[in-house]
Amino acid sequence: MSGTPAGDLPAPRAEPDAPGVLTPDDLPPDPGALVDLLARALARRHDRLPPDPGRDGPELDPSDALDRARHAVASGWTPHSGSPFERVEPARLLDALDAGIERVRARSNPPVPTIGRARFSNLALPRSDIAEPLVATAANIRLHRRSAGRPSAPFRLEDRAAVADPHRDLAVAAADVVSTFGPGAVPAFLDAYSRTRRRDQGVEVVDPILLDWWSMIAAIVEGDRDHHVGEEP
């Protein structure tokens, strides 16, 4: 929770021509609403078909993702404190990725427009969602209002956008849900995503094998939890 005394709330940071930043003492929605909002934002983006590399970023298949992971490990990457892979040697993670890549290729979903930064901090909250008082469990999230110039854009930054398997985003988002609200919130997130996505009859939206593989990729190449959206990387 914020250390600001009750009745003495800090003023929102003023930034010309930029969305107002919501501090822990402002008015984001409750945890359930946030989890649902992230899930629906991803589902809407993934349903923006057919993907267009000119608009949605370069293609990123599992081999490309594995190459990025190899490069990161060769450059000295190690799991951050609190990572589910904190006690795993980076070389063993690469071995697991190598061992699973053929199975992942065989099970992969058709590529969709992915955002890469599929986190609460990259959401652009519509003003209608900023209605409930903050609860203590959401006090570690930095949120942003949607800018007037992009009234329908659900995400603020798209610099990591790529046309890829949707599990790329689901892995990043699920890790953010765990670190923010705990593992118990992940089923609700995945259920909300599955209910929102368009899908062919009989096709499961979330594949646990793909989610596990992309979660290892996300831990290596998407792990920038200390970076706050709106600041320079």
C-alpha positions in Angstrom: 0.0 0.0 0.0 1.1 3.6 -0.5 2.9 5.3 2.4 1.1 8.6 1.7 -1.0 9.7 4.8 -4.7 9.5 4.4 -6.3 12.7 3.2 -3.0 13.9 1.7 -3.1 12.3 -1.7 -0.3 13.2 -4.2 -1.3 15.1 -7.3 -1.2 13.2 -10.6 2.0 13.8 -12.6 1.3 16.5 -15.2 2.7 15.6 -18.6 1.7 17.8 -21.6 0.2 15.8 -24.5 0.5 12.5 -22.6 -1.9 10.3 -20.7 -2.2 11.0 -17.0 -0.4 8.4 -14.9 -2.5 6.7 -12.3 -0.7 6.4 -9.0 -1.6 3.8 -6.3 -3.9 6.4 -4.7 -5.9 7.2 -7.9 -8.8 5.2 -9.1 -8.0 2.0 -11.1 -10.6 -0.8 -11.1 -10.5 -3.8 -8.7 -8.2 -6.8 -9.4 -10.9 -8.9 -11.1 -11.7 -6.1 -13.5 -8.1 -5.5 -14.3 -7.5 -9.2 -15.1 -10.6 -9.2 -17.2 -9.5 -6.0 -19.0 -6.1 -7.4 -19.9 -7.6 -10.6 -21.2 -10.2 -8.9 -23.3 -7.6 -6.4 -24.7 -5.4 -9.3 -25.8 -8.3 -11.3 -27.3 -9.4 -8.3 -29.3 -5.9 -7.7 -30.6 -5.5 -11.4 -31.5 -8.8 -11.4 -33.4 -7.6 -8.6 -35.6 -7.2 -10.8 -38.7 -5.7 -11.4 -41.1 -2.4 -10.2 -39.6 -0.5 -7.6 -41.6 3.3 -7.5 -41.0 3.3 -3.9 -42.2 0.9 -2.9 -39.5 1.4 -5.6 -36.8 5.2 -6.1 -36.8 7.5 -8.7 -38.2 6.8 -12.4 -38.2 8.1 -14.3 -35.1 7.9 -18.1 -35.3 9.2 -20.4 -32.6 12.6 -20.7 -34.3 13.0 -17.0 -34.3 11.9 -16.8 -30.6 14.5 -19.5 -29.7 17.2 -17.6 -31.5 16.4 -14.6 -29.5 16.6 -16.6 -26.3 19.9 -18.1 -27.3 21.2 -14.6 -28.0 20.0 -13.3 -24.6 21.7 -16.2 -22.7 24.9 -15.7 -24.7 24.8 -12.0 -23.7 24.7 -12.9 -20.0 21.0 -13.2 -19.2 20.1 -14.8 -15.9 16.6 -15.3 -14.2 15.6 -12.3 -12.1 14.7 -12.7 -8.4 11.2 -14.1 -8.1 11.2 -15.7 -11.6 9.7 -19.2 -11.7 13.0 -20.2 -13.3 15.2 -18.5 -10.7 16.9 -21.7 -9.7 17.3 -23.0 -13.2 20.6 -22.6 -15.1 20.1 -20.6 -18.3 21.7 -23.4 -20.3 19.1 -25.9 -19.0 16.3 -23.6 -20.0 17.7 -23.5 -23.6 17.9 -27.3 -23.5 14.2 -27.5 -22.6 13.3 -25.1 -25.3 15.4 -27.0 -27.9 13.8 -30.3 -26.8 10.2 -28.9 -27.1 10.4 -26.9 -30.3 9.3 -29.6 -32.7 6.3 -30.4 -30.6 5.6 -26.6 -30.4 5.8 -26.2 -34.2 3.4 -29.1 -34.6 0.8 -27.7 -32.2 1.2 -24.0 -33.0 -1.8 -21.8 -33.6 -2.1 -19.7 -36.7 -0.1 -16.5 -36.1 -2.0 -13.4 -34.9 -1.0 -9.8 -34.1 0.8 -10.0 -30.8 1.8 -7.0 -28.6 4.8 -8.4 -26.7 4.3 -6.0 -23.8 1.2 -7.8 -22.6 1.2 -6.3 -19.1 -1.0 -4.3 -16.9 1.4 -1.4 -17.1 1.0 -1.2 -20.9 -2.8 -1.1 -20.8 -4.5 2.2 -21.8 -7.5 2.2 -19.5 -10.7 3.6 -20.9 -12.1 6.3 -18.6 -15.3 4.3 -18.0 -13.1 1.6 -16.3 -11.6 4.0 -13.8 -14.5 4.0 -11.4 -13.7 1.9 -8.4 -11.5 2.8 -5.5 -8.1 1.1 -5.5 -7.7 -2.0 -3.4 -4.5 -2.8 -1.6 -3.6 -5.8 -3.8 -3.4 -3.5 -6.9 -1.1 -1.0 -5.3 2.0 -2.2 -7.2 0.6 -1.5 -10.6 1.3 1.7 -12.6 -1.6 2.4 -14.9 -2.3 4.9 -17.6 -5.4 6.6 -18.9 -6.1 6.3 -22.6 -4.9 9.3 -24.5 -7.4 11.5 -26.4 -5.6 10.9 -29.6 -6.0 7.1 -29.4 -9.4 6.7 -28.0 -9.7 3.0 -28.8 -6.2 1.7 -28.5 -6.0 -0.8 -25.6 -2.2 -0.8 -25.4 0.1 2.2 -25.2 3.4 0.8 -26.5 3.7 -1.4 -29.6 7.5 -1.5 -30.1 7.6 -5.3 -29.5 4.6 -6.1 -31.7 5.0 -9.1 -33.9 2.9 -11.6 -35.9 3.2 -14.8 -33.8 1.5 -17.5 -31.9 -1.0 -16.0 -29.4 0.7 -17.9 -26.6 3.6 -15.4 -26.9 1.3 -12.8 -25.3 -0.5 -15.2 -23.0 2.8 -16.2 -21.4 3.9 -12.6 -20.7 0.4 -11.7 -19.4 0.1 -14.8 -17.2 3.5 -14.1 -15.6 2.3 -10.5 -14.9 -0.9 -11.8 -13.4 1.1 -14.1 -11.1 3.5 -11.4 -10.0 0.7 -9.0 -9.3 -2.2 -11.0 -7.9 -0.7 -14.5 -7.4 -1.2 -17.8 -9.3 -4.8 -18.1 -8.3 -5.8 -15.3 -10.7 -4.4 -17.1 -13.8 -7.4 -19.4 -14.4 -9.7 -16.4 -14.4 -7.4 -14.6 -16.8 -7.3 -17.5 -19.2 -11.0 -18.1 -19.0 -11.8 -14.5 -19.8 -9.4 -14.6 -22.8 -10.9 -17.9 -24.1 -14.5 -16.6 -23.7 -13.6 -13.4 -25.7 -11.7 -14.9 -28.5 -13.4 -16.0 -31.7 -12.6 -19.7 -32.3 -13.5 -22.6 -34.6 -15.8 -25.1 -33.1 -13.9 -27.7 -31.0 -10.6 -25.8 -31.0 -9.1 -25.0 -27.6 -7.9 -21.4 -27.4 -5.2 -22.1 -24.7 -2.8 -25.0 -25.1 -0.9 -25.7 -21.8 2.1 -27.1 -23.7 2.4 -24.0 -25.9 1.9 -21.8 -22.8 4.7 -23.6 -20.9 7.1 -23.3 -23.8 6.3 -19.6 -24.5 6.6 -18.9 -20.8 10.2 -20.0 -20.9 10.8 -17.7 -23.9 9.0 -14.8 -22.1 11.2 -15.2 -19.0 14.3 -14.9 -21.2 13.4 -12.3 -23.8 10.4 -10.4 -22.5 11.5 -10.0 -18.9 11.7 -6.3 -18.2 9.6 -6.0 -15.0 11.6 -3.0 -13.7 10.8 -1.0 -16.8 7.8 1.4 -16.4 5.8 2.1 -19.4 6.1 5.7 -20.5 9.8 5.9 -19.4 12.8 5.4 -21.6 13.9 1.7 -21.7 
